[in-house]
Amino acid sequence: MSAPKIMPDLSEGRLDRIYELRTDGVAFKDETCAQSFSDHSFFECTFTNVTFTESMRSNQFVDCIFDHCDFSNCDFRETVFRRVLMKSCRMMGTDFSDSRLQDTDLQGVQASYAAFGGSKWKLCRMNESLFVQSSFSYCELKETKISRCDFSEAELIGTKLAGLDFSDSKIDGIMIQTDGLKGVIMNEEQALACTKLLGIIIRN
């Protein structure tokens, strides 16, 4: 992943004072965004301890950092994230359906019950994050690296997992079609558990 190209001399700003459709090089910190944004572009911006409570649908974030932000139950559908870092953010129940993520890094995020259906990922990384009971149905996950994440009871129906390595992550109770397992990388215990999905009976 390419590191976000954040400018060292960011000006400070507030989201409730944005009136244009593009924002460049602004640091937002310690605020609650209680207004909706749509079709807005953020370039080289940082968001630190920001809580989003309204719709953020159909926006674009490029070379941005989200640090300890809260997106819980927020609408981020059809949003583009390119060269973005999301660090220690809360995304419980957030809707990222049909979004596009490229060169984006999710580190230590809490995204249980989140909806990623129809989203497209490329060259992304998920590290030490929770995706319990989240939906990744009908997604494209290209060249995405997964490390020490929890996908317990997550839904991955219609998503091909070829080339993805879940061997050090939790995938207990995942919901997936059998053809989606082709080419996926698992540890021995995970592979044995997935034989149930294939209707295989193992006798000792």
N, C-alpha and C positions, 0 to 999 in steps of 0.2 A: 504493500500500500504506500502511496505517496503521502508524505506528511502535509497537512493543511498549510498553505502558505500564508500564515498570519502576519500581518504588518506589526512591527514592534511599537509603533506610535499610534495605537488606536485611540480615537476620540471616544469619550464616554457619551452615552445617549440613553434614551428611554423609549420603549416601544410605543407608549401612548402619545409620543410626539412625532411619529412617523406619518407623513402625508404623501410621500412620493411612492412610486412603484418599484424603486430600486434603492438599496442601502449598501454602502461600501465602507469597510474599515471602521466599524463602530463596536464598542464593548458595552454590552448590556449586563447589568449586575444587580442582584438582590431586589427583584421586582416581580410583580404579578401582572402578566399580560391578560387583561380582561377585555380585549377587543379582538375581533376577528380579522384575519389577514387572508387574502386570496389573490393569486396571480402576482405575488410580490417576490422580488429577488434579493437575497442577502449574499453579499460577497465579502469574504475576509472579515467576518464578524465573530465575536465571541459572546456566548451566553453563559453566565455563571450564576447559579442559584436562582434561576428564573422559573416561575411557575406559569404554565400555559393553561388557561381555563376555557378559552373559546376556540372556534374553528380556525385551523391553520391549513385548510385544504388548498391544494393546487398552487403551492409555493415552490421556490427554488432556493436551496442552500448550497453554496459553493465555497470551498476552503473555509469552513466554519468549525467552531468547537462548541459543544454543549457540555458543560461541567456541572454536575450535581443539579441538573434541571428536573422539573416534574412535568411530564406530559400526560399524566394519568387521565384516562377516559377522554382524551382530546382527539379531534378529527384531523389527521394528517394524510387523508386520502389523496392520491394522485400528485404526491409531492416528490420533488427531485432532490436527492442528496448526493453531492459529488465531492470527494475528498473531504469528508466530514468525520470528526471524532465525537462520539457520544460516550462520555465517561461518567460512571456512577449516577446514571439518570434513572428516574422512575417512569415506567411506561405501562403501568398496570391498566389493561383494558384499552390501550390506545389503538386507534384504527389507522393502519398504514396501508390499507388495501390499494392495489394498483399503483403503488409508488415505485420509484426507480432509485436504486442505491448503487453507486459505483465508487470504488476506492474508499469505502466507508468502514470505520472501525467502531464496533460496539464493545466497550470494556466495562465489565461489572454493572451492566444494566439490569433492572428488574422489569421484565417485559411479560410477566405471566398474564394470561388471558388476552394478550394483544392479538390484533388481526392483521396479518400480512398477506392475505389471500390475493393472488394475482400480481404480486409484486415481483420485480426483476432485480436480481442482485448480480454484481460482477466485481471480482477482485476485492471482495469484502472480507472482514474478519469479525468473528464473534468469540469473545474471550471472557470466561468466568461470569457468564450471564445466565439469568433465569428466563426460560420461555415455557414454563409449565402451563399446560392447557392452552397454549397459543395456537393460532391457525396459520399454517404455511401452505394451504391448499392451492394447487395450480400456480405454483411459483416457479421462477427460473433462478437457480442458484449456481451460477457459473464461477469457477475458480475461487470459491469461497472457502475460507479456512475456519474450522470450528475447534475450539479448545476449552475443555473443562466447563461445558455448559450443561444446563438441565432442561431437557426437552420432554420431561415426563408427561404422558397423556396429551402430547401435542398432536395436531392434525396435519398430516402431510399428504393428503389424498390428491392424486393428480400431479404430484411433484416428483421429478426424477432426481435421485440422490447419487447417481453415478459419480465417483471420484471424491465424494465428501467423506471425511474421516470423523466418525463419531466414537472412536475407540476409547477416548478418555472422558466422554460425556455420558449423561444419563438419558436413556431413551425408553424407560419403562412405560409400557402401555401406550406407545405411539399408535396412531391410527393411520394406516397407509395401505395402498393397494400393493399386491405382491410384485407387480411389474416395476414398481418404483424402487424396489430393493436392489435391482441389478446394478452391480458395480460399486455398491456402497462399501465402505471400510468400517468393520466392527471388530470388537474383541470377541473372544470365544464365548463368553457368557451371553453377550448380546446376540450373537448368531444363533445360539441354542434357543433363546427366547423367541427369536423371530421364526423359528421353524413352525411354531403354532400358526403363524399367519399363512404358511404354505400347506397346512393340513398334514404335516409330517408327524408321525407318532414314533417316539424314541423309546426303545425297550433296553433295559439294562441286562 
